[in-house]
Structures are given as structure tokens and as C-alpha cells.
Amino acid sequence: MTGTILITGAGTGFGKEVALRLASQGHDVIAGVEIIAQVNSLRSEAEARGAGLRVEKLDVTDPDDRRHAWTWDVDVLLNNAGVSEGGSTVDIPEDRLFRQFDVNVFGPVLLTQRFAKRMAARGSGRIVFMSSVAGLTTDPFTGAYSGSKHAVEAFADALDQELAEFGVTVATVNPGPFLTGFNDTMFEEWKTWGDDPSQRLFDYSELSFPHEQYDPEPVFETTIKVLLGQDTRYRHVLPEEMEPEVRQQVDGFWERGLNDGRRPELVQKAYDMAPYTSVSS
């Protein structure tokens, strides 16, 4: 038996569906949600689906919430909580940059520390990070988000090496562009910035997420297999058909020269792409 699974950021997106499916299958799942309003909402949805899901408030950036979570007996941890801040590196306001790393990196790593020590003492456990293809490559206007996911990759890799002798396994799930709304709303964050729009380098009303997007089903299926120990790989690039392209991009850094002063293809695509464009459209 897998034991108790804690999923952070379970109020929306990947985390929510994975939590509901696992609970529906009879697994012991704690769904951590960021705000109290999400607690009853998710409980009601779980009840409607016949899932015995335990829902708890867990804002990973809140020290009190983290301390409360450490009172739970957790065998498998999915660090899924995350936010995405779109915009040029030169335009993103300071407070948004700090929040990007607080939610995606510092909060999850601090939460993981106590659970990891307990798992090590027990001699078993599993820690999974919902990373991203953006943790391996970088697109224009996603520098803050990609930077946070690159940091997640580094912490996950270090943990995997450090916890091996204690019987604890670590894995990452690296979704590419999936049509959940997460990517498109990333390119709307500028609407709530408190800066002076006249000082921005780019007009963000003209830009959209520069990729066609996939149905998220493979992420749900793969994440569940990883959490249950049915998939024993360390890294999972999804959809799998993107893996050769990602490998090529990573290898290409070794031969990359200085830019030639022309607008890159993906920057232009951000101008040309319509929001919520699916791969099949």
C-alpha cells in the first residue's frame, strides 16, 4: 500500500484532478489548497465524485500552514503548488518576482525539509516535484517562471542524491504546454502589476503564450503512476513526443552563439498566437 499522499496546490489544475482520481481509487489523500474558500469547494466536488478526499488549507508560503502540515503522517509528497508570472525579465515588478520564487521554490523546499527527514528516519518515502519543461528550457517572457522551475530541478536532483541511502526516492514530472488555462493566464498577470505601464519595454496586450497546447490527460495518468511507484523513472517530460525536441534544445546550448539582433521566432509567435490555442485546432 502506498500510504498517505499529500498533494499541494490541489485547489486547481493538475493537483486537483490527480487528488480526486487517487481518492476515487481508494487511496488515502490529503489535498492541500492555498485558500480557505477552496476547502469546501473541493470537498463538495470530491463528494459528488464519490471520493473520500481529505482537504486541508496549506499555503506553502505560510510558516504556520507548514508547521500544521508537519503534524500529518505523510508517505508520499507531491509538490504541485505553483504560480506563473509572464513578462519580460526587464519588466516584471520586484514583488511579483519574489512571489514567483516564494511559491514555486522556497515554500515547497521548506515544506519538504521536515517531511524528508521523517521519511529518512523511517527508511522509506517518495517525494515528487511537479516541475515543467520550463525547468529544462526557457521561452521568451517566461524567464521568472522558468527560472523558478530550473531552481526546482536543482533542488530535486540534489535531494535525489542526498536521500538515496535513506530509502527515499525523488522524481520530477515535467509538463510541456497543456491546455489548463495556466499558461494563458500567465500572460495576463501584467494587468495587475502596480508599475508604470509607460516604462515597460513591451506592450503585453499584444502578446500571448507562444505554443499550441495539449489535452492534459497524460499528465494526470503519469503523475498518478509516479506517486504510486508504478513508474520508476526520475524525469517525465510530457507529452512524451516532446522529449526529443527538449533534448535537442538542451544539447543546442553548447553550440549557441550570440544573438544576431533579429527578433527570435518564439517572440514573434507570442505576437501572432491566439490565446487557448490547442494542438488539434
C-alpha positions in Angstrom: 0.0 0.0 0.0 1.3 3.5 -0.9 0.2 5.1 2.4 -0.8 8.7 2.8 -0.3 11.0 -0.2 -0.1 14.8 0.3 -0.7 16.9 -2.7 -0.1 20.7 -2.5 -1.7 23.2 -4.8 -4.7 20.8 -5.1 -7.3 23.5 -5.4 -6.9 23.8 -9.2 -5.3 22.2 -12.3 -3.1 19.1 -12.2 -3.1 18.7 -8.5 -6.9 18.9 -8.1 -7.6 16.2 -10.7 -4.8 13.9 -9.5 -6.1 14.2 -5.9 -9.7 13.4 -6.9 -8.7 10.4 -9.1 -6.4 8.9 -6.4 -9.1 9.4 -3.7 -11.7 7.9 -6.0 -9.5 4.8 -6.3 -9.5 4.4 -2.6 -6.1 5.9 -1.7 -5.5 8.0 1.4 -5.0 11.5 0.0 -4.6 14.9 1.7 -5.4 17.7 -0.7 -3.6 20.9 0.3 -5.3 24.1 -1.0 -4.0 27.6 -0.9 -7.0 29.5 0.4 -9.8 28.5 2.8 -12.5 29.2 0.2 -11.2 26.2 -1.8 -11.7 23.8 1.0 -15.4 23.4 0.9 -15.5 23.7 -2.9 -13.1 20.8 -3.3 -14.8 18.8 -0.6 -18.1 19.2 -2.4 -16.6 18.1 -5.7 -15.0 15.1 -4.1 -18.3 14.1 -2.5 -20.0 14.4 -5.9 -17.4 12.0 -7.4 -17.7 9.6 -4.5 -14.1 10.3 -3.4 -13.1 10.2 0.3 -10.8 13.1 -0.1 -9.3 14.9 3.0 -9.0 18.6 2.1 -6.8 21.0 4.2 -5.7 24.6 3.9 -2.0 24.6 3.0 -0.4 27.7 1.6 3.2 26.5 1.2 4.5 30.1 1.7 2.8 30.3 5.1 5.1 29.1 8.0 2.0 28.4 10.2 0.4 26.3 7.5 3.7 24.4 7.0 4.0 23.7 10.7 0.4 22.4 10.8 1.1 20.2 7.8 4.1 18.6 9.6 1.7 17.1 12.1 0.4 14.9 9.4 1.8 11.4 8.7 2.8 11.6 5.0 4.4 8.8 3.0 4.3 10.4 -0.5 4.6 14.1 -1.1 3.7 15.8 -4.4 5.0 19.4 -4.5 2.5 20.7 -7.0 1.7 24.2 -5.8 2.9 26.8 -8.3 2.2 30.2 -9.9 3.3 31.6 -13.2 4.3 35.2 -13.9 4.6 36.1 -17.5 6.5 39.1 -18.8 10.0 40.2 -19.9 12.7 39.9 -17.3 13.2 43.7 -17.5 9.6 44.5 -16.8 8.4 42.1 -14.1 7.9 44.1 -10.8 10.0 43.2 -7.8 7.2 41.9 -5.7 6.0 39.6 -8.4 9.5 38.2 -8.9 9.8 37.4 -5.2 6.4 35.8 -5.1 7.3 33.6 -8.1 10.2 32.1 -6.2 8.4 32.1 -2.9 5.5 29.9 -4.1 7.4 27.7 -6.6 10.7 27.2 -4.8 11.2 28.4 -1.2 7.8 27.3 0.1 7.9 23.8 -1.4 11.6 23.2 -0.3 10.9 24.4 3.2 7.8 22.2 3.4 9.8 19.2 2.1 12.6 19.5 4.6 10.7 18.2 7.6 8.8 15.5 5.7 12.1 14.4 4.1 13.8 14.0 7.5 10.9 12.0 8.8 10.9 9.7 5.7 14.7 9.2 6.1 14.3 8.2 9.7 11.6 5.8 8.7 13.7 4.4 5.8 11.0 4.9 3.1 9.1 7.6 1.3 8.6 9.3 -2.1 8.9 13.0 -3.0 7.7 14.2 -6.4 8.1 17.7 -7.8 5.7 19.0 -10.4 8.3 20.8 -12.4 8.0 21.7 -16.1 9.6 21.6 -19.4 10.4 25.2 -18.5 12.7 23.8 -15.9 14.9 22.4 -18.7 14.4 25.1 -21.4 13.4 28.7 -21.5 11.0 30.7 -23.7 10.8 34.5 -24.0 8.5 36.2 -21.5 8.7 33.2 -19.1 12.1 33.9 -17.5 10.7 34.3 -14.0 8.6 31.1 -14.2 11.4 29.2 -16.0 14.0 30.4 -13.5 11.9 29.1 -10.6 11.5 25.7 -12.3 15.2 25.5 -13.1 15.7 26.0 -9.3 13.2 23.3 -8.6 15.1 20.9 -10.9 18.3 21.7 -8.9 16.8 21.0 -5.5 15.1 17.8 -6.8 18.3 16.5 -8.2 20.3 17.3 -5.1 17.6 15.6 -2.9 17.6 12.5 -5.1 21.3 12.1 -4.4 21.2 13.0 -0.8 18.2 10.8 0.2 19.1 7.7 -1.7 20.9 5.9 1.2 17.9 6.5 3.4 15.4 4.7 1.2 13.6 7.8 -0.1 13.0 8.3 -3.8 12.6 11.5 -5.7 11.1 12.2 -9.1 10.0 15.1 -11.3 7.1 15.5 -13.7 7.8 17.9 -16.5 4.7 19.0 -18.3 5.0 20.9 -21.6 2.2 23.2 -22.9 -1.0 21.7 -21.7 -4.4 23.4 -22.1 -5.5 24.0 -18.5 -5.6 27.8 -18.5 -2.4 28.1 -16.5 -0.2 29.1 -19.4 -2.6 31.6 -20.9 -3.4 33.4 -17.6 0.4 33.7 -17.1 0.3 36.2 -20.0 -2.4 38.2 -18.3 -0.6 38.8 -15.0 0.6 42.2 -16.3 -2.9 43.5 -15.8 -2.5 43.5 -12.1 1.0 44.9 -11.9 1.4 48.1 -9.9 4.2 49.6 -12.1 4.1 52.4 -14.6 3.0 50.9 -17.9 4.8 53.7 -19.9 8.1 52.3 -18.6 7.6 48.8 -19.9 9.7 47.5 -22.8 6.8 45.5 -24.2 3.0 46.1 -24.7 1.6 42.9 -23.1 -1.8 43.4 -24.6 -0.3 42.3 -27.9 1.3 39.1 -26.6 0.0 35.5 -25.9 1.5 32.2 -24.8 3.6 31.2 -27.9 2.7 27.5 -28.1 -0.2 25.3 -29.2 -1.4 23.3 -26.2 -2.2 19.7 -25.5 -5.0 17.9 -23.6 -3.8 17.4 -20.0 -4.8 13.7 -19.7 -1.2 12.4 -20.0 -0.1 14.5 -17.0 -2.9 13.0 -14.8 -2.1 9.5 -15.8 1.7 9.7 -15.5 1.6 11.6 -12.2 -0.6 9.0 -10.6 1.8 6.2 -11.7 4.8 8.1 -10.3 3.1 8.7 -7.0 2.0 5.1 -6.7 5.5 3.8 -7.6 4.3 2.2 -10.8 6.7 4.4 -12.8 10.2 4.3 -11.5 11.9 6.9 -13.9 13.3 10.0 -12.4 12.2 12.5 -15.0 9.0 12.6 -17.1 8.8 15.0 -20.0 5.2 15.2 -21.2 3.8 14.8 -23.7 6.4 12.1 -24.5 6.5 13.2 -28.1 8.2 16.5 -26.9 11.2 14.7 -25.4 13.4 14.6 -28.5 12.7 18.3 -29.1 13.6 19.2 -25.5 16.8 17.1 -25.6 17.8 18.9 -28.8 17.2 22.3 -27.2 19.3 21.4 -24.2 22.1 20.0 -26.3 22.0 23.0 -28.5 23.1 25.4 -25.8 26.7 24.1 -26.2 26.9 25.4 -29.8 24.8 28.5 -29.3 26.3 31.8 -30.3 25.3 35.4 -29.5 22.0 36.6 -30.9 22.1 38.3 -34.3 19.9 41.2 -33.4 16.8 39.9 -35.1 13.5 39.1 -33.3 13.5 35.3 -32.4 10.8 33.1 -33.8 9.2 32.5 -30.4 9.0 36.2 -29.7 7.2 36.7 -33.0 4.9 33.8 -32.3 3.9 35.4 -29.0 2.6 38.3 -31.1 0.9 36.0 -33.6 -0.6 33.3 -31.4 -4.2 33.5 -30.2 -4.8 32.5 -26.5 -6.0 29.0 -25.7 -4.9 27.5 -29.0 -4.9 23.7 -28.9 -2.7 21.4 -30.8 -5.7 20.0 -32.6 -7.0 23.4 -33.8 
